[in-house]
Amino acid sequence: MPKDNKTKKKFYKRWWFWVLVVIAVIVIISASNSSNGGNDSSSSKDKTSKTAKSNNDSGNNNSGKKVSTEYNNAYETAKTYMSTQGMSKKGLYDQLTADTGEKFKPEAATYAVNKFSEDDYKKAAVKSAKTYSKDMHLSASDVYSQLTSDSGEKYTPDEAKYAINKLHLGNVDTSNSDNQADTNDTDTSGN
């Protein structure tokens, strides 16, 4: 019997392999364009105007004076924390100034945390309380303790009570916790 002199082509020399490569490259390129917003010049202009507006909003303090880049960076970082996870004023300040955190100067962190309203911190407390209640199944008093604890979220007692009431978690006896939680009121006014 004669031997088959035909040798198999290596896979990378076959036509179907190169078709698959081209398809894979096209998929990767289109996926990266869609995640980056594409190359549309109008979307690029929209992004630029939004960035400029954001920078103008954070670039001036209440008296109309220009603030430093560090202050703006601290505020932008604080906005990210507030939008993604929500934090108490003290917790946010600690994160912005911590050596293991963002390492901003205390003055810049104070500027950033003071840009948020009392309502912003109450909304953040609700977000945190919802996580503790729904995801971790904590009782109302445990949620309160976690929210006001210095080793926890560091919210003020009023913010914690607001969150618990907003979520209808029940009544909490705060008579023992108020003394401990009052230590959470930290002077971040920069004085």
N, C-alpha and C positions, 0 to 999 in steps of 0.2 A: 504494500500500500504506500502510495506516495504521501509524503508529509506535506501539510499545508504550510506553504511558505509565507502566507499572509501574517504579518505582525499587526497587533492591535495598535491603533494610534493612542497616544496619551490623551487624557481627557481634555487638557488645555489646548489641544490641536484640533478638537472637534468643533464643528460649527455651532452646535446647540449650547456649548459652554459659553461662547462669546455672546450669544443672544441673551443668555441669562445675566451675564455681566452688565451688558448695556441696560437691560431692564432694571437691574439693581441700582445702577448709577442714577438712572432717571428717577427712580423712586426716592432715593436718598436726597437728590437735589430738590425735588419738589417738596419733600417733607421739610427740609431746612428752610426753604423759601416761605412755606406757609407758617412755620413757627416763628419766623422773623418778621412776618407781616408782608412778605413779598417785596418786590422792587418798585411798587407803584409809587410814583412821585407824589401823588396827593396824600397817601397815607404817611409818607415821609414828612410832608409839610405839616400834617395834623400832629404828628409826634413832636415835631420841632416847636409848634405853637403851644402844645400842652406843656412841654418841658419849660419853655420860656415863661409861661404863665405861672407854673409851679415855682420856678426860681424867683419870679417877682413877688409872689405871695410870701415866700419864706425869706426873701432877701431884705425885707424892711421890718423893723420893729414897730411898735405902736406909735412912736414919735416920728416916724418917717425917716429915721436915720438908717444908713446902710449898716448891716451887721457883717461880721467876719464869715469867711468860708467855713471855719470850724463850727460856728454857731448854726449855720445853714445845714451843714452835714449832720450835726447832732439832731436837728429838727427832722430832717429827712429820714434818718435812721429811726427816730422815735415814731414817726408816722408809719413806718413799715411795721414796727412792733405792735403799734396800736391797731393797725388794720388786719394783721395776720393772727394775733393771739390776744390782744388786749392785755393791758398791764395797769397796775395801780401807779399812782404818781411816784410813790417811794420806790416801788419795784422797778419802774422805768428809769428813774434817776440812778438807782444802784446799778442797773444793767449798763447804762450809758457811761458810768464812771469807773466801773470795776476793772481791775487789772486783767481779769479773765473774761471781761466783756468787751465793750467798745473803746474804753480808755480815753474818753473825752474829758476835757478839763471840767471841773465842777461848775464853772460859770456857764459854759456851753450847754451842759446838761440841764442846769437850772433854766436857762433860756428855753430849751426844747420842751421840758415838762410843763412850763408855765404857758406855753402856746395852746395847750388843750384846756377845754372848759371842764367845769365840774360835771356837766352832763356827759362829756366824753368818758370820764373816768367811771361814772355810774354805768354807762353802756358796757364798758370793759368789764366791770364787776359782774354784770348780768351774763356776759359771755363766759367768764370764768366759772360762775356759779352753775351755769347750765352744764358745763363739762363735768364738774364734780357731781352734780345731781344725776344727770342722764347717763353719762359714760361710766362713772365710778360708783354710782348708786349710793352716794352718801346722804345721810339724813340732813335735815335743815340745820340742826345745831352743829353737825360736823362740817357742813359747808361754810357756815358762819365762822367757825374756828379756823378753818383752812384759809378763808379769805382775809381774816384779820391777823393771822399769825405772823410774827416777825420772821419765822422760818418758812412761811408760806407765801401767800400772795401780797400781803402788806397793804390791803385796802383799809380805808377808815371804817369805823363802825357804821357810820351813816351810809356809806357806799355798799357795805355788806348787807345791811338791813334792806336797803332799796332793792338790791338784786334778789334777795330771798322773797320779798313781797311781790316783786314783779313776776317772778316765776311761780308764785303761789305754792311755795314749798312748806309753808306752815309757820307757826309762831316759834320764836327762839327766845329763850331766857338769856339775855345778854348781861345780866347784872354782874356776873363774875368775869366775863370777857371784856367788858368795857374798860376796866382799869388796865388790863394788858394791852388792849387794842389802842388805847389812847397814846401809847408810846409810838404808834405808827405815824402820828402826825409830825412829820419832819419838816423843818424849815428849809424849803427849797427856793425861798424868795431871793436868795443871793445876798442877804444882809448879814 
